[in-house]
Amino acid sequence: MDLQHKLEPKVVAIIPARYYSNRFEGKPLAKIMGKPMIQHVYERAMAAPILSRVAVATDDERIADCIRGFGGEVVMTRPDHASGTDRLAEAASLMDVPEQDVVVNIQGDQPLFPVEVVEQVARPLLDDPALPMATLIYQIIRKEEIDDPNHVKTVFDRNGMALYFSRASIPYQRDPGHPPPPTYYKHLGFYAYRKGFLLTFVSLPEGEWERFEKLEQLRALEYGYRIKVVLTEHDSIEVDTPKDLARVEELLNNVQAFKR
């Protein structure tokens, strides 16, 4: 039993964070309730029971100093990565994460993410050792998100495997006058990868669908790899602009006021 326990895959979380951004420079260090946003994300990740380790992957000393300042683990990565997934893969290698362990990519701009989603996205890979990758989806409630290209939609098969992701509103309803309307699902930016597959994924050439849609996950589908989609009841707010930051702070203020 002890040997079996030692061989069970562990789950680690890596939070890619970069300082420079076209829309919001220095975003990870922006203060929310007096605390850097990246610290909010890190502390939420640390509260997830399934995680054995949490680290921030960055190429910026200002972010690294912030992480060390509150006692977090930081991994310094190369500055020339094209995407957060490439940074994630390098960090997982530098951390010596075993091939069968599960690496969860937590976005550094979602300071209010529900802790439960970490278990939800990682669990399929623990239950199915052959599964390379999983991600989260959420049923769209706000109609304005259906046609918004910033909210990525997805369709999937009856086994919960992704068929396609798109910035377009899929599925397309040919006859809108014939009810009922389709149910739309949006993709949330939480991923879980088998560490071995993560290294394979970043070594693959850019896919044709990926090039058009600017969606990395399409590369996996184009090269024939399965992606398990997990329907969650939790939405998550992304901070892309200072206006989003103000909204998050207002929500936190309301929560604290309710607790008092």
Secondary structure, DSSP 8 states (H G I E B T S, - for coil): -HHHHHHS--EEEEEEE-S--SSSTTGGG-EETTEEHHHHHHHHHHT-TTEEEEEEEES-HHHHHHHHHTT--EEE--TT-SSHHHHHHHHHHHTT--TTSEEEE--TT-TT--THHHHHHHHHHHH-TT--EEEEEEE--SGGGTS-TTS-EEEE-TTSBEEEEESS-SS--S-TTSSS----EEEEEEEEEEHHHHHHHHHS---HHHHHHT-THHHHHHTT---EEEE-S-------SHHHHHHHHHHHHHHHHHH-
